[in-house]
Amino acid sequence: MNRRPFLQKISLIGTSIMTMPFMLYGKMDFPKATRLKFITASDGHWGQPDTDYETSHSNLIEAIHREKEVDFVVFNGDLIHDDPTLLPQVKEVYNRLQVPHYVTRGNHDRVNEADFEKIMGQTTNFSFQAKDSGILLLDCSNEKGEYLCANLDFAKSILDQFASLPQVFVFVHISQNDWTRHGVPCTDFLNLITSYPNVRATFHGHDHDVDGQMIYRKKPFLWSGHFGGSWGNPFPSYRVCEVGEDGKVISYLKTVKDGTILNGHTL
């Protein structure tokens, strides 16, 4: 197979940001016994004109059902494409999953908070525990589709509650740094997240053409490409994360089409 080129490692003077090279398929060190396994996929854009959004969603659900022992799925924003009346439709599609699912609100999910909660069954800022892991889902937009920094007060309150857990995973649709073309500069958020030793990774969507990892203060921030929409990487993809019984945590990106592992990281 054609190997994806390594990203050039870049250190930016005066910051703690750098890009990291991908692991190549075949060199990943999988946990011997997996305690927790979850999937995150982003940017389905249900209802976007001139896209086959029904097929892209069906293909993703089939790919998830091919995976073994998945504990939950997070759809990390841009669930729909601008029209609020589409949200009940995509919720019905998500309900076809045989595992629990959760969501974040993205900039194309232009639904008010009350309707979002009523339809999706959770608030736009939300948290839960899965086995011994804390899961933090953060809002980063509004009905206007603006790019916003996450709510620091909510994030801190939940991270404090989760402080005794072995690991915490954070999900927010828009990158909270301008290290991508479509990110927003939210240094206070980055500093908050990275101040908690048990935060193992933060997962983003939004940038359809980004599917790797970046590091801030030794903490990983990962992207999942996209599985729908009209632009970005030519291969629809989703990201898997596994927590081993021994505490080892890995994440890897897979193609929706046939499950090929495109890149992976130890977190």
N, C-alpha and C positions, 0 to 999 in steps of 0.2 A: 504494500500500500504506500501511497505517498505520505511522507512524514510532514507534519505541519512545521514550518520554520520556527525556531526559537525566537521569542521576543528579546530584543537587546535589553540587557539590564541597565536601568537608568537611575542614577542617584541625583536628586535635585538638591542643590546647595541650600541650606537653611530650612529644610523640611525633613520629615521622616518618611517620605513617600518614595517608593520605587516599584517598578514592574518586576515580575518574577517569571523565569522561564517555565514553560509547561513541562510536566513529566510526560514521557512518551508511553504510549500503550505498551503493555507487557512488562513495565518496570514498577508498577504500582504495588505497594505492600499492603494488601487487604488484611483487615482484622481476621484472626482465626475464628472468632465467634462474635457475631454482631448482636449488640444489645438493642440498638435503635437504628432504624433506617427510614429516611424520609426523602421525598422528591420535591424539588421546586422548579416551576416552569413559569415563564412570564410572557406577556405581550401576545395574548391570543387575539385581541382586537375583534371580538365577536361583532359581526354586523358591518365591518368595514366594506364599503362599496368596492366592487371589482376584485374581490378576493374570495377564495373558496374557503371561507371560515368554518363552514360545517365540516368539511373534510379534514381540515387541520386539527380541529378539536377531536374528531373521531379517531384520527391517527394517534394523537397524544394519549387518549384514554386507552386505546389498544396497547400502546407501548407501556403504559403504567401497569396495566393488567398482566403484561408479560414478566414484570419484575416480581421477585419473590419477597414475601414478608415485609411489605411496606407498611409503616405505622401511620403515616399521614402524608398529605400533599399540600403544598402552599402554592397558590397561584399569585405570583408576585406583581400584581398591578397590570393596568391596561386590560382589564377583563373584557371591556366592551369598547366600542369606538364612538364616543361622544354622545350618542343618543341615550338618555336615561331609561327610555322604555325598553331597551335591550337587556337590562340587567336581569329581570326575571327569566328571560330566555336562557341566558348563559348559566344561571343558577340551576335550571332544569338539566342542562347538559352536565354540569359538575356532579349533580346527584346520581348520574349513571356510574360514578366511581364506586368501587367496592371497598374503599378505605375512606376514612375521614378526610375532609379537605377544609382549608382555611384560605383567606384571601387578604391582600392589601389593596388599598385604593391608589390608583395611578392617575396621571394627568388626563387621560382620556376617559376615566370613569367619572363623568360629570354628574354625579348623583349626590344629593345632600346627605348629611350624616344620618338623619332619621330614616330616610328611605333605604339607605345602604344597610343599616342595622336590621330593618324590618325584612328586607329581601334576603340578605346574605346570612342572617342569624348571628351576626357578631358586629361589634363596633369597629370603626375605622382604625382606632388604636386598641389593640387587643393583646392578650397574653394567655398562655396556658402552660401546663407542664405535661411532658410526655416521658413516662418512666422517670428517670432522674435528671432530665434535661429541661431547661427553661426555654420557652419560645416567646419571642417578643416581636409583634407585628406592628409596624408604625406607618402612619399616614404621612403623605408628603405632597398633597395637592388639595384641591377644593372644587366646587361646582364650576368655577371659571377655567379650570385646567391649569392653574398657575403652578410653577415649580417652587416648592416650599421646603424649608428646613423642618425636620421632625420635631415633635413636641418634647422638649427636654425634660420638663417636669414629669410628664407621664413616663418617659423612658427611665429617668432616674428612680422613680418610685418602684417600678417593676424590677429594675436591676438590683435595687436594694433588697427587695423581697426574695430575689433569686440568688442572693450573694452566697448562700451556703451550698448551692447545687454544684456538682462537678463541672457542668458546662452549660452555657447559654448560647442560643443562636438568634440572631437579629435579622429581620426582613424589612426592607424599605425599598419601594419601587425605584425612586430616583436616587442616583449616586449623590451622597452628601459631600461631594468634593468635585471640583472642576477639573479633575484629571481625565475626564472623558468629555467629548464634545457637548454632551447634553446634561452634564452634572451641574450641581449648584454648590457654591462655596459655603459650607457649614462647619467651620472649624470647631466651634463649641460642641457640636454633636460628635465629631470625630474624637475629640479629647475626652468627652464623657464616656463613650463606648469603650475606648481603649484603656480607660482607667480601671476597669473591672477585670481582674485576672482571669475569671472564669468565662468571659466572653470568648468563644472559640472562633466565631466567624460571623460576618455580616454578608447578606445576600441581596443583590440588586437585580433589577430588570432594566427596562427603559431604553438602554442602548442596544439596539438589535444587532449591531455589528461587533459587540464586545462579549467575549465568552470565557475570559481567563480570570486572573487574580492580580490584585494590587495590594501592597502592604503599607500600613500606616502605624508607626510605633509598634512594630512587630506583630500587628494583628492583621489577619487576612480579610480582604473584601473581594467577593466573587460575583461574577455575572453568569447569566445562563443563555445569552443570545436571545432567541425568540422562537415561538412555535407557530405564530400567526403573523398577520400584518403584511404590508406590501413592500417592505424594504429590509435590508440587513443581510446577515449571512445567508448563503444559498442553501444551508442545511438546517431545517428546523431541529431544535435541540431542547434537552431538559437536563437538570443537574441532580445527581444523587449524592446524599451524604450518609455516611455510616459511622456509628459510634461503636467501638468494640467493647467487649466485656473487660478488656484490659485498659480501657480509657483512650486507646488510639482512635483518632478521628480522621477520616479521609473524605474527600469529595471529588467527584469526577463528572465530566460532561459527556452525554451520550446523544447520538442521533435518534430522532424519532423514528426514522425509516427502518433501521435494522439494529439499533442498539450498539453501534460501534462506539467505543470509548475514544473521544477526541483529545482530552487532556485530563489530568488529575493532579491533586495536591494533597499533601499531608498537612492537617491543620493543627 
